[in-house]
């Protein structure tokens, strides 16, 4: 696919939502004559408008003043990933694991276990 077609795919993902695009691809799936090129899927996805408000396929928009804005700002620690806010820890056996940054993810009483 061309760069312009990939940009179109990204726009469709934002406007329609990935689960809805997968649903549309499933509606058109024919095992006897499967879609062989991504450009054909792009043509299928363009045929449909974005899902209406209230539809289970409607992509969620970030809420203003919701949970995302309530978290503290990124701590800036070099061990903390800015996007995921996770830190990597290596134990004595050399096994690595990720854990939430204690500064970016403070414990809260209302957080479910």
BELZIPE-V795873 format. One line per field, one symbol per residue. phi: phi as a letter, one per 20 degrees, with the letter a starting at -180 (. if undefined). psi: psi as a letter, one per 30 degrees, with the letter a starting at -180 (. if undefined). burial: I if it has 9 or more other C-alpha atoms within 8 Angstrom, else O. Layout:
phi: ???
psi: ???
burial: ???
This chain:
phi: .effffffffffffednfgfffgffffefcffbffdcffffffffffdfffffnffefffefeemefffefffgfnffeeffeemdddcdefenedbdbfffefcffcfeeff
psi: lleeeeeeeeeeeeeekeeeeeeeeeefkjffilkfkffeeeeeeffkllklkfkffkkkkkkkgaeefflllkfgkffkkeefhllkkkaffgkklklkkfefikkkegkk.
burial: OOOOIIOOIOOIIIOIIOOIIOOIIOOOOOOOOOIOOOOIIIOIIOOOOOIOOOOOIIOOOOOOOOOOOOOOOOOOOOOIIOOOIIIIOIOOOOOOOOOIIOOIIOOOOOOOO
